[in-house]
Amino acid sequence: MFVTVAIAIVLLIVFARLSIAGSGPFPASISAVTPTGDGLAVTVNVTNEGSSVGQTTCRIVDVADRGMSRSAFVLSPRIEPGQTLEFSAVVTEFGPEVRELAVTCRTP
């Protein structure tokens, strides 16, 4: 029984890895920050430099505190290989005051 479960787990790990292979890296930048309600509307430009469709999780930080106290995480839409996509997300972690933000998007 244990061997069967172990084999199933290994196969799931291999399948998961193959399903994301070739996506990224995802260089990104912020093109606009505007106040909205209790937060900020942040416009992110992100490029999929990989060879397959993928999406990424981006970390947005306040440049003034270098991300030490607050960060926001947003999920990008699916991005075709070699394409750059612009998307907006509302983040409330920084309040409604416009400030300089930076973004990094990780490769799965």
Jmol script that loads the backbone (N, CA, C; Angstrom):
load data "model"
ATOM      1  N   MET A   1       0.819  -1.189   0.000  1.00  0.00           N
ATOM      2  CA  MET A   1       0.000   0.000   0.000  1.00  0.00           C
ATOM      3  C   MET A   1       0.869   1.261   0.000  1.00  0.00           C
ATOM      4  N   PHE A   2       1.885   1.300   0.872  1.00  0.00           N
ATOM      5  CA  PHE A   2       2.771   2.453   0.951  1.00  0.00           C
ATOM      6  C   PHE A   2       3.465   2.705  -0.375  1.00  0.00           C
ATOM      7  N   VAL A   3       3.930   1.658  -1.026  1.00  0.00           N
ATOM      8  CA  VAL A   3       4.640   1.789  -2.306  1.00  0.00           C
ATOM      9  C   VAL A   3       3.711   2.384  -3.359  1.00  0.00           C
ATOM     10  N   THR A   4       2.467   1.953  -3.390  1.00  0.00           N
ATOM     11  CA  THR A   4       1.499   2.474  -4.359  1.00  0.00           C
ATOM     12  C   THR A   4       1.263   3.966  -4.143  1.00  0.00           C
ATOM     13  N   VAL A   5       1.120   4.370  -2.895  1.00  0.00           N
ATOM     14  CA  VAL A   5       0.915   5.788  -2.572  1.00  0.00           C
ATOM     15  C   VAL A   5       2.156   6.590  -2.951  1.00  0.00           C
ATOM     16  N   ALA A   6       3.326   6.081  -2.651  1.00  0.00           N
ATOM     17  CA  ALA A   6       4.575   6.767  -2.979  1.00  0.00           C
ATOM     18  C   ALA A   6       4.717   6.947  -4.486  1.00  0.00           C
ATOM     19  N   ILE A   7       4.406   5.926  -5.243  1.00  0.00           N
ATOM     20  CA  ILE A   7       4.484   6.010  -6.713  1.00  0.00           C
ATOM     21  C   ILE A   7       3.486   7.049  -7.227  1.00  0.00           C
ATOM     22  N   ALA A   8       2.277   7.051  -6.679  1.00  0.00           N
ATOM     23  CA  ALA A   8       1.262   8.025  -7.093  1.00  0.00           C
ATOM     24  C   ALA A   8       1.724   9.454  -6.815  1.00  0.00           C
ATOM     25  N   ILE A   9       2.345   9.676  -5.678  1.00  0.00           N
ATOM     26  CA  ILE A   9       2.837  11.016  -5.334  1.00  0.00           C
ATOM     27  C   ILE A   9       3.945  11.435  -6.288  1.00  0.00           C
ATOM     28  N   VAL A  10       4.862  10.542  -6.574  1.00  0.00           N
ATOM     29  CA  VAL A  10       5.959  10.856  -7.501  1.00  0.00           C
ATOM     30  C   VAL A  10       5.393  11.193  -8.877  1.00  0.00           C
ATOM     31  N   LEU A  11       4.419  10.426  -9.352  1.00  0.00           N
ATOM     32  CA  LEU A  11       3.819  10.700 -10.656  1.00  0.00           C
ATOM     33  C   LEU A  11       3.120  12.058 -10.676  1.00  0.00           C
ATOM     34  N   LEU A  12       2.450  12.416  -9.594  1.00  0.00           N
ATOM     35  CA  LEU A  12       1.810  13.730  -9.517  1.00  0.00           C
ATOM     36  C   LEU A  12       2.837  14.861  -9.550  1.00  0.00           C
ATOM     37  N   ILE A  13       3.938  14.683  -8.878  1.00  0.00           N
ATOM     38  CA  ILE A  13       5.001  15.691  -8.872  1.00  0.00           C
ATOM     39  C   ILE A  13       5.580  15.853 -10.275  1.00  0.00           C
ATOM     40  N   VAL A  14       5.846  14.752 -10.947  1.00  0.00           N
ATOM     41  CA  VAL A  14       6.388  14.801 -12.309  1.00  0.00           C
ATOM     42  C   VAL A  14       5.390  15.488 -13.240  1.00  0.00           C
ATOM     43  N   PHE A  15       4.116  15.127 -13.152  1.00  0.00           N
ATOM     44  CA  PHE A  15       3.090  15.741 -13.984  1.00  0.00           C
ATOM     45  C   PHE A  15       2.997  17.241 -13.725  1.00  0.00           C
ATOM     46  N   ALA A  16       3.032  17.645 -12.464  1.00  0.00           N
ATOM     47  CA  ALA A  16       2.955  19.067 -12.116  1.00  0.00           C
ATOM     48  C   ALA A  16       4.143  19.828 -12.697  1.00  0.00           C
ATOM     49  N   ARG A  17       5.312  19.251 -12.583  1.00  0.00           N
ATOM     50  CA  ARG A  17       6.519  19.908 -13.113  1.00  0.00           C
ATOM     51  C   ARG A  17       6.458  20.038 -14.627  1.00  0.00           C
ATOM     52  N   LEU A  18       6.015  19.006 -15.304  1.00  0.00           N
ATOM     53  CA  LEU A  18       5.915  19.053 -16.765  1.00  0.00           C
ATOM     54  C   LEU A  18       4.865  20.060 -17.223  1.00  0.00           C
ATOM     55  N   SER A  19       3.819  20.236 -16.446  1.00  0.00           N
ATOM     56  CA  SER A  19       2.756  21.155 -16.852  1.00  0.00           C
ATOM     57  C   SER A  19       3.192  22.618 -16.805  1.00  0.00           C
ATOM     58  N   ILE A  20       4.221  22.953 -16.008  1.00  0.00           N
ATOM     59  CA  ILE A  20       4.683  24.340 -15.947  1.00  0.00           C
ATOM     60  C   ILE A  20       6.038  24.528 -16.624  1.00  0.00           C
ATOM     61  N   ALA A  21       6.643  23.479 -17.116  1.00  0.00           N
ATOM     62  CA  ALA A  21       7.949  23.592 -17.756  1.00  0.00           C
ATOM     63  C   ALA A  21       7.864  24.514 -18.959  1.00  0.00           C
ATOM     64  N   GLY A  22       8.827  25.380 -19.105  1.00  0.00           N
ATOM     65  CA  GLY A  22       8.890  26.264 -20.253  1.00  0.00           C
ATOM     66  C   GLY A  22       8.230  27.613 -20.054  1.00  0.00           C
ATOM     67  N   SER A  23       7.554  27.834 -18.931  1.00  0.00           N
ATOM     68  CA  SER A  23       6.959  29.148 -18.706  1.00  0.00           C
ATOM     69  C   SER A  23       7.914  29.989 -17.879  1.00  0.00           C
ATOM     70  N   GLY A  24       7.979  31.272 -18.230  1.00  0.00           N
ATOM     71  CA  GLY A  24       8.851  32.201 -17.523  1.00  0.00           C
ATOM     72  C   GLY A  24      10.276  32.122 -18.008  1.00  0.00           C
ATOM     73  N   PRO A  25      11.141  33.003 -17.558  1.00  0.00           N
ATOM     74  CA  PRO A  25      10.954  33.979 -16.495  1.00  0.00           C
ATOM     75  C   PRO A  25       9.949  35.065 -16.877  1.00  0.00           C
ATOM     76  N   PHE A  26       9.542  35.852 -15.878  1.00  0.00           N
ATOM     77  CA  PHE A  26       8.503  36.854 -16.039  1.00  0.00           C
ATOM     78  C   PHE A  26       8.972  38.236 -15.578  1.00  0.00           C
ATOM     79  N   PRO A  27       9.780  38.938 -16.371  1.00  0.00           N
ATOM     80  CA  PRO A  27      10.154  40.299 -15.975  1.00  0.00           C
ATOM     81  C   PRO A  27       8.901  41.178 -15.967  1.00  0.00           C
ATOM     82  N   ALA A  28       8.839  42.109 -15.019  1.00  0.00           N
ATOM     83  CA  ALA A  28       7.639  42.930 -14.873  1.00  0.00           C
ATOM     84  C   ALA A  28       7.989  44.343 -14.446  1.00  0.00           C
ATOM     85  N   SER A  29       7.033  45.252 -14.685  1.00  0.00           N
ATOM     86  CA  SER A  29       7.166  46.634 -14.244  1.00  0.00           C
ATOM     87  C   SER A  29       5.776  47.180 -13.945  1.00  0.00           C
ATOM     88  N   ILE A  30       5.742  48.268 -13.202  1.00  0.00           N
ATOM     89  CA  ILE A  30       4.482  48.940 -12.889  1.00  0.00           C
ATOM     90  C   ILE A  30       4.400  50.189 -13.754  1.00  0.00           C
ATOM     91  N   SER A  31       3.286  50.327 -14.486  1.00  0.00           N
ATOM     92  CA  SER A  31       3.141  51.480 -15.371  1.00  0.00           C
ATOM     93  C   SER A  31       2.219  52.554 -14.813  1.00  0.00           C
ATOM     94  N   ALA A  32       1.377  52.214 -13.825  1.00  0.00           N
ATOM     95  CA  ALA A  32       0.483  53.222 -13.254  1.00  0.00           C
ATOM     96  C   ALA A  32       0.030  52.797 -11.860  1.00  0.00           C
ATOM     97  N   VAL A  33      -0.156  53.797 -11.002  1.00  0.00           N
ATOM     98  CA  VAL A  33      -0.708  53.593  -9.662  1.00  0.00           C
ATOM     99  C   VAL A  33      -1.703  54.717  -9.429  1.00  0.00           C
ATOM    100  N   THR A  34      -2.970  54.371  -9.172  1.00  0.00           N
ATOM    101  CA  THR A  34      -3.998  55.379  -8.929  1.00  0.00           C
ATOM    102  C   THR A  34      -4.826  54.987  -7.712  1.00  0.00           C
ATOM    103  N   PRO A  35      -5.261  55.986  -6.936  1.00  0.00           N
ATOM    104  CA  PRO A  35      -6.084  55.673  -5.763  1.00  0.00           C
ATOM    105  C   PRO A  35      -7.473  55.197  -6.181  1.00  0.00           C
ATOM    106  N   THR A  36      -8.011  54.253  -5.423  1.00  0.00           N
ATOM    107  CA  THR A  36      -9.365  53.764  -5.665  1.00  0.00           C
ATOM    108  C   THR A  36      -9.927  53.220  -4.360  1.00  0.00           C
ATOM    109  N   GLY A  37     -10.974  53.834  -3.864  1.00  0.00           N
ATOM    110  CA  GLY A  37     -11.587  53.367  -2.618  1.00  0.00           C
ATOM    111  C   GLY A  37     -10.593  53.333  -1.480  1.00  0.00           C
ATOM    112  N   ASP A  38     -10.433  52.156  -0.877  1.00  0.00           N
ATOM    113  CA  ASP A  38      -9.512  51.977   0.249  1.00  0.00           C
ATOM    114  C   ASP A  38      -8.126  51.514  -0.169  1.00  0.00           C
ATOM    115  N   GLY A  39      -7.847  51.495  -1.468  1.00  0.00           N
ATOM    116  CA  GLY A  39      -6.572  50.960  -1.916  1.00  0.00           C
ATOM    117  C   GLY A  39      -6.036  51.674  -3.139  1.00  0.00           C
ATOM    118  N   LEU A  40      -5.215  50.947  -3.883  1.00  0.00           N
ATOM    119  CA  LEU A  40      -4.577  51.467  -5.089  1.00  0.00           C
ATOM    120  C   LEU A  40      -4.849  50.535  -6.256  1.00  0.00           C
ATOM    121  N   ALA A  41      -5.155  51.121  -7.404  1.00  0.00           N
ATOM    122  CA  ALA A  41      -5.249  50.352  -8.643  1.00  0.00           C
ATOM    123  C   ALA A  41      -3.857  50.366  -9.263  1.00  0.00           C
ATOM    124  N   VAL A  42      -3.262  49.203  -9.387  1.00  0.00           N
ATOM    125  CA  VAL A  42      -1.890  49.075  -9.877  1.00  0.00           C
ATOM    126  C   VAL A  42      -1.929  48.404 -11.246  1.00  0.00           C
ATOM    127  N   THR A  43      -1.307  49.050 -12.231  1.00  0.00           N
ATOM    128  CA  THR A  43      -1.220  48.481 -13.575  1.00  0.00           C
ATOM    129  C   THR A  43       0.164  47.866 -13.743  1.00  0.00           C
ATOM    130  N   VAL A  44       0.180  46.569 -14.038  1.00  0.00           N
ATOM    131  CA  VAL A  44       1.419  45.793 -14.136  1.00  0.00           C
ATOM    132  C   VAL A  44       1.613  45.342 -15.579  1.00  0.00           C
ATOM    133  N   ASN A  45       2.830  45.482 -16.085  1.00  0.00           N
ATOM    134  CA  ASN A  45       3.215  44.925 -17.374  1.00  0.00           C
ATOM    135  C   ASN A  45       4.139  43.752 -17.101  1.00  0.00           C
ATOM    136  N   VAL A  46       3.798  42.588 -17.637  1.00  0.00           N
ATOM    137  CA  VAL A  46       4.624  41.402 -17.397  1.00  0.00           C
ATOM    138  C   VAL A  46       4.810  40.643 -18.711  1.00  0.00           C
ATOM    139  N   THR A  47       6.017  40.128 -18.909  1.00  0.00           N
ATOM    140  CA  THR A  47       6.374  39.397 -20.121  1.00  0.00           C
ATOM    141  C   THR A  47       6.670  37.946 -19.769  1.00  0.00           C
ATOM    142  N   ASN A  48       6.162  37.037 -20.587  1.00  0.00           N
ATOM    143  CA  ASN A  48       6.498  35.619 -20.454  1.00  0.00           C
ATOM    144  C   ASN A  48       7.637  35.340 -21.420  1.00  0.00           C
ATOM    145  N   GLU A  49       8.848  35.203 -20.900  1.00  0.00           N
ATOM    146  CA  GLU A  49      10.012  34.940 -21.743  1.00  0.00           C
ATOM    147  C   GLU A  49      10.241  33.452 -21.968  1.00  0.00           C
ATOM    148  N   GLY A  50       9.293  32.634 -21.552  1.00  0.00           N
ATOM    149  CA  GLY A  50       9.416  31.191 -21.717  1.00  0.00           C
ATOM    150  C   GLY A  50       8.892  30.716 -23.063  1.00  0.00           C
ATOM    151  N   SER A  51       8.804  29.400 -23.201  1.00  0.00           N
ATOM    152  CA  SER A  51       8.380  28.795 -24.465  1.00  0.00           C
ATOM    153  C   SER A  51       6.984  28.195 -24.392  1.00  0.00           C
ATOM    154  N   SER A  52       6.291  28.368 -23.264  1.00  0.00           N
ATOM    155  CA  SER A  52       4.924  27.868 -23.157  1.00  0.00           C
ATOM    156  C   SER A  52       4.059  28.861 -22.378  1.00  0.00           C
ATOM    157  N   VAL A  53       2.752  28.715 -22.546  1.00  0.00           N
ATOM    158  CA  VAL A  53       1.803  29.588 -21.853  1.00  0.00           C
ATOM    159  C   VAL A  53       1.981  29.434 -20.350  1.00  0.00           C
ATOM    160  N   GLY A  54       1.864  30.541 -19.631  1.00  0.00           N
ATOM    161  CA  GLY A  54       1.977  30.449 -18.181  1.00  0.00           C
ATOM    162  C   GLY A  54       1.370  31.657 -17.510  1.00  0.00           C
ATOM    163  N   GLN A  55       1.263  31.582 -16.209  1.00  0.00           N
ATOM    164  CA  GLN A  55       0.878  32.721 -15.402  1.00  0.00           C
ATOM    165  C   GLN A  55       1.799  32.750 -14.199  1.00  0.00           C
ATOM    166  N   THR A  56       1.815  33.891 -13.535  1.00  0.00           N
ATOM    167  CA  THR A  56       2.776  34.078 -12.471  1.00  0.00           C
ATOM    168  C   THR A  56       2.147  34.809 -11.295  1.00  0.00           C
ATOM    169  N   THR A  57       2.739  34.661 -10.143  1.00  0.00           N
ATOM    170  CA  THR A  57       2.353  35.431  -8.970  1.00  0.00           C
ATOM    171  C   THR A  57       3.343  36.575  -8.830  1.00  0.00           C
ATOM    172  N   CYS A  58       2.808  37.784  -8.737  1.00  0.00           N
ATOM    173  CA  CYS A  58       3.651  38.974  -8.632  1.00  0.00           C
ATOM    174  C   CYS A  58       3.568  39.553  -7.227  1.00  0.00           C
ATOM    175  N   ARG A  59       4.702  39.971  -6.721  1.00  0.00           N
ATOM    176  CA  ARG A  59       4.778  40.614  -5.403  1.00  0.00           C
ATOM    177  C   ARG A  59       4.977  42.104  -5.613  1.00  0.00           C
ATOM    178  N   ILE A  60       4.084  42.891  -5.044  1.00  0.00           N
ATOM    179  CA  ILE A  60       4.152  44.340  -5.145  1.00  0.00           C
ATOM    180  C   ILE A  60       4.584  44.868  -3.781  1.00  0.00           C
ATOM    181  N   VAL A  61       5.591  45.758  -3.795  1.00  0.00           N
ATOM    182  CA  VAL A  61       6.121  46.302  -2.544  1.00  0.00           C
ATOM    183  C   VAL A  61       6.207  47.817  -2.620  1.00  0.00           C
ATOM    184  N   ASP A  62       6.200  48.441  -1.458  1.00  0.00           N
ATOM    185  CA  ASP A  62       6.413  49.883  -1.328  1.00  0.00           C
ATOM    186  C   ASP A  62       7.922  50.110  -1.391  1.00  0.00           C
ATOM    187  N   VAL A  63       8.367  50.898  -2.348  1.00  0.00           N
ATOM    188  CA  VAL A  63       9.799  51.140  -2.527  1.00  0.00           C
ATOM    189  C   VAL A  63      10.404  51.791  -1.283  1.00  0.00           C
ATOM    190  N   ALA A  64       9.647  52.640  -0.604  1.00  0.00           N
ATOM    191  CA  ALA A  64      10.170  53.356   0.566  1.00  0.00           C
ATOM    192  C   ALA A  64      10.581  52.419   1.696  1.00  0.00           C
ATOM    193  N   ASP A  65       9.858  51.318   1.884  1.00  0.00           N
ATOM    194  CA  ASP A  65      10.241  50.396   2.963  1.00  0.00           C
ATOM    195  C   ASP A  65      10.807  49.079   2.427  1.00  0.00           C
ATOM    196  N   ARG A  66      11.066  49.035   1.126  1.00  0.00           N
ATOM    197  CA  ARG A  66      11.710  47.883   0.476  1.00  0.00           C
ATOM    198  C   ARG A  66      10.986  46.565   0.740  1.00  0.00           C
ATOM    199  N   GLY A  67       9.678  46.648   0.942  1.00  0.00           N
ATOM    200  CA  GLY A  67       8.895  45.430   1.148  1.00  0.00           C
ATOM    201  C   GLY A  67       9.074  44.796   2.502  1.00  0.00           C
ATOM    202  N   MET A  68       9.674  45.524   3.433  1.00  0.00           N
ATOM    203  CA  MET A  68       9.944  44.942   4.751  1.00  0.00           C
ATOM    204  C   MET A  68       8.680  44.802   5.590  1.00  0.00           C
ATOM    205  N   SER A  69       7.740  45.749   5.473  1.00  0.00           N
ATOM    206  CA  SER A  69       6.573  45.684   6.345  1.00  0.00           C
ATOM    207  C   SER A  69       5.307  45.222   5.628  1.00  0.00           C
ATOM    208  N   ARG A  70       5.137  45.593   4.360  1.00  0.00           N
ATOM    209  CA  ARG A  70       3.914  45.225   3.647  1.00  0.00           C
ATOM    210  C   ARG A  70       4.215  44.812   2.225  1.00  0.00           C
ATOM    211  N   SER A  71       3.480  43.823   1.776  1.00  0.00           N
ATOM    212  CA  SER A  71       3.547  43.361   0.386  1.00  0.00           C
ATOM    213  C   SER A  71       2.146  42.980  -0.044  1.00  0.00           C
ATOM    214  N   ALA A  72       1.915  43.061  -1.338  1.00  0.00           N
ATOM    215  CA  ALA A  72       0.665  42.571  -1.915  1.00  0.00           C
ATOM    216  C   ALA A  72       1.031  41.535  -2.971  1.00  0.00           C
ATOM    217  N   PHE A  73       0.239  40.484  -3.070  1.00  0.00           N
ATOM    218  CA  PHE A  73       0.470  39.444  -4.069  1.00  0.00           C
ATOM    219  C   PHE A  73      -0.716  39.403  -5.012  1.00  0.00           C
ATOM    220  N   VAL A  74      -0.429  39.391  -6.325  1.00  0.00           N
ATOM    221  CA  VAL A  74      -1.480  39.321  -7.337  1.00  0.00           C
ATOM    222  C   VAL A  74      -1.115  38.240  -8.351  1.00  0.00           C
ATOM    223  N   LEU A  75      -2.125  37.590  -8.871  1.00  0.00           N
ATOM    224  CA  LEU A  75      -1.940  36.540  -9.875  1.00  0.00           C
ATOM    225  C   LEU A  75      -2.206  37.132 -11.246  1.00  0.00           C
ATOM    226  N   SER A  76      -1.274  36.937 -12.165  1.00  0.00           N
ATOM    227  CA  SER A  76      -1.457  37.449 -13.524  1.00  0.00           C
ATOM    228  C   SER A  76      -2.433  36.562 -14.295  1.00  0.00           C
ATOM    229  N   PRO A  77      -3.020  37.105 -15.352  1.00  0.00           N
ATOM    230  CA  PRO A  77      -3.750  36.235 -16.278  1.00  0.00           C
ATOM    231  C   PRO A  77      -2.746  35.335 -17.008  1.00  0.00           C
ATOM    232  N   ARG A  78      -3.249  34.367 -17.766  1.00  0.00           N
ATOM    233  CA  ARG A  78      -2.370  33.510 -18.570  1.00  0.00           C
ATOM    234  C   ARG A  78      -1.710  34.346 -19.660  1.00  0.00           C
ATOM    235  N   ILE A  79      -0.415  34.115 -19.860  1.00  0.00           N
ATOM    236  CA  ILE A  79       0.364  34.891 -20.825  1.00  0.00           C
ATOM    237  C   ILE A  79       0.992  33.936 -21.836  1.00  0.00           C
ATOM    238  N   GLU A  80       0.788  34.215 -23.104  1.00  0.00           N
ATOM    239  CA  GLU A  80       1.367  33.412 -24.174  1.00  0.00           C
ATOM    240  C   GLU A  80       2.893  33.572 -24.171  1.00  0.00           C
ATOM    241  N   PRO A  81       3.629  32.574 -24.656  1.00  0.00           N
ATOM    242  CA  PRO A  81       5.092  32.684 -24.688  1.00  0.00           C
ATOM    243  C   PRO A  81       5.537  33.856 -25.561  1.00  0.00           C
ATOM    244  N   GLY A  82       6.493  34.618 -25.057  1.00  0.00           N
ATOM    245  CA  GLY A  82       7.036  35.749 -25.800  1.00  0.00           C
ATOM    246  C   GLY A  82       6.159  36.990 -25.777  1.00  0.00           C
ATOM    247  N   GLN A  83       5.021  36.942 -25.117  1.00  0.00           N
ATOM    248  CA  GLN A  83       4.092  38.062 -25.113  1.00  0.00           C
ATOM    249  C   GLN A  83       4.216  38.889 -23.835  1.00  0.00           C
ATOM    250  N   THR A  84       3.888  40.176 -23.961  1.00  0.00           N
ATOM    251  CA  THR A  84       3.796  41.069 -22.813  1.00  0.00           C
ATOM    252  C   THR A  84       2.330  41.393 -22.606  1.00  0.00           C
ATOM    253  N   LEU A  85       1.903  41.345 -21.362  1.00  0.00           N
ATOM    254  CA  LEU A  85       0.508  41.581 -21.013  1.00  0.00           C
ATOM    255  C   LEU A  85       0.432  42.680 -19.974  1.00  0.00           C
ATOM    256  N   GLU A  86      -0.540  43.571 -20.133  1.00  0.00           N
ATOM    257  CA  GLU A  86      -0.794  44.598 -19.135  1.00  0.00           C
ATOM    258  C   GLU A  86      -2.082  44.239 -18.415  1.00  0.00           C
ATOM    259  N   PHE A  87      -2.059  44.245 -17.083  1.00  0.00           N
ATOM    260  CA  PHE A  87      -3.267  43.980 -16.311  1.00  0.00           C
ATOM    261  C   PHE A  87      -3.285  44.865 -15.076  1.00  0.00           C
ATOM    262  N   SER A  88      -4.473  45.077 -14.551  1.00  0.00           N
ATOM    263  CA  SER A  88      -4.623  45.909 -13.355  1.00  0.00           C
ATOM    264  C   SER A  88      -5.151  45.083 -12.201  1.00  0.00           C
ATOM    265  N   ALA A  89      -4.742  45.458 -11.014  1.00  0.00           N
ATOM    266  CA  ALA A  89      -5.213  44.800  -9.795  1.00  0.00           C
ATOM    267  C   ALA A  89      -5.367  45.876  -8.721  1.00  0.00           C
ATOM    268  N   VAL A  90      -6.369  45.715  -7.883  1.00  0.00           N
ATOM    269  CA  VAL A  90      -6.557  46.624  -6.757  1.00  0.00           C
ATOM    270  C   VAL A  90      -5.938  45.973  -5.525  1.00  0.00           C
ATOM    271  N   VAL A  91      -5.057  46.729  -4.865  1.00  0.00           N
ATOM    272  CA  VAL A  91      -4.417  46.241  -3.646  1.00  0.00           C
ATOM    273  C   VAL A  91      -4.754  47.198  -2.509  1.00  0.00           C
ATOM    274  N   THR A  92      -5.058  46.641  -1.355  1.00  0.00           N
ATOM    275  CA  THR A  92      -5.432  47.467  -0.203  1.00  0.00           C
ATOM    276  C   THR A  92      -4.348  47.501   0.873  1.00  0.00           C
ATOM    277  N   GLU A  93      -3.293  46.748   0.695  1.00  0.00           N
ATOM    278  CA  GLU A  93      -2.238  46.630   1.708  1.00  0.00           C
ATOM    279  C   GLU A  93      -1.513  47.946   1.985  1.00  0.00           C
ATOM    280  N   PHE A  94      -1.539  48.891   1.034  1.00  0.00           N
ATOM    281  CA  PHE A  94      -0.788  50.139   1.181  1.00  0.00           C
ATOM    282  C   PHE A  94      -1.680  51.347   1.463  1.00  0.00           C
ATOM    283  N   GLY A  95      -2.986  51.129   1.554  1.00  0.00           N
ATOM    284  CA  GLY A  95      -3.905  52.247   1.736  1.00  0.00           C
ATOM    285  C   GLY A  95      -4.128  52.980   0.415  1.00  0.00           C
ATOM    286  N   PRO A  96      -4.869  54.103   0.453  1.00  0.00           N
ATOM    287  CA  PRO A  96      -5.224  54.805  -0.784  1.00  0.00           C
ATOM    288  C   PRO A  96      -4.249  55.902  -1.220  1.00  0.00           C
ATOM    289  N   GLU A  97      -3.191  56.136  -0.442  1.00  0.00           N
ATOM    290  CA  GLU A  97      -2.235  57.186  -0.801  1.00  0.00           C
ATOM    291  C   GLU A  97      -1.268  56.684  -1.869  1.00  0.00           C
ATOM    292  N   VAL A  98      -1.197  57.410  -2.989  1.00  0.00           N
ATOM    293  CA  VAL A  98      -0.310  57.003  -4.088  1.00  0.00           C
ATOM    294  C   VAL A  98       1.132  57.071  -3.619  1.00  0.00           C
ATOM    295  N   ARG A  99       1.878  56.044  -3.955  1.00  0.00           N
ATOM    296  CA  ARG A  99       3.285  55.945  -3.568  1.00  0.00           C
ATOM    297  C   ARG A  99       4.032  55.181  -4.654  1.00  0.00           C
ATOM    298  N   GLU A 100       5.360  55.213  -4.595  1.00  0.00           N
ATOM    299  CA  GLU A 100       6.156  54.468  -5.564  1.00  0.00           C
ATOM    300  C   GLU A 100       6.166  52.992  -5.168  1.00  0.00           C
ATOM    301  N   LEU A 101       5.764  52.154  -6.110  1.00  0.00           N
ATOM    302  CA  LEU A 101       5.720  50.713  -5.877  1.00  0.00           C
ATOM    303  C   LEU A 101       6.657  50.008  -6.847  1.00  0.00           C
ATOM    304  N   ALA A 102       7.092  48.826  -6.463  1.00  0.00           N
ATOM    305  CA  ALA A 102       7.920  47.980  -7.328  1.00  0.00           C
ATOM    306  C   ALA A 102       7.280  46.602  -7.394  1.00  0.00           C
ATOM    307  N   VAL A 103       7.579  45.855  -8.451  1.00  0.00           N
ATOM    308  CA  VAL A 103       6.977  44.533  -8.637  1.00  0.00           C
ATOM    309  C   VAL A 103       8.045  43.533  -9.074  1.00  0.00           C
ATOM    310  N   THR A 104       7.910  42.312  -8.563  1.00  0.00           N
ATOM    311  CA  THR A 104       8.689  41.172  -9.047  1.00  0.00           C
ATOM    312  C   THR A 104       7.721  40.028  -9.250  1.00  0.00           C
ATOM    313  N   CYS A 105       7.891  39.303 -10.340  1.00  0.00           N
ATOM    314  CA  CYS A 105       7.029  38.168 -10.659  1.00  0.00           C
ATOM    315  C   CYS A 105       7.908  36.938 -10.753  1.00  0.00           C
ATOM    316  N   ARG A 106       7.522  35.904 -10.031  1.00  0.00           N
ATOM    317  CA  ARG A 106       8.389  34.724  -9.936  1.00  0.00           C
ATOM    318  C   ARG A 106       8.069  33.691 -11.009  1.00  0.00           C
ATOM    319  N   THR A 107       9.063  32.902 -11.305  1.00  0.00           N
ATOM    320  CA  THR A 107       8.912  31.776 -12.214  1.00  0.00           C
ATOM    321  C   THR A 107       8.475  30.581 -11.381  1.00  0.00           C
ATOM    322  N   PRO A 108       7.466  29.848 -11.848  1.00  0.00           N
ATOM    323  CA  PRO A 108       7.004  28.684 -11.054  1.00  0.00           C
ATOM    324  C   PRO A 108       8.104  27.682 -10.825  1.00  0.00           C
TER     325      PRO A 108
END
end "model"
wireframe off; spacefill off
backbone 0.3
color backbone group
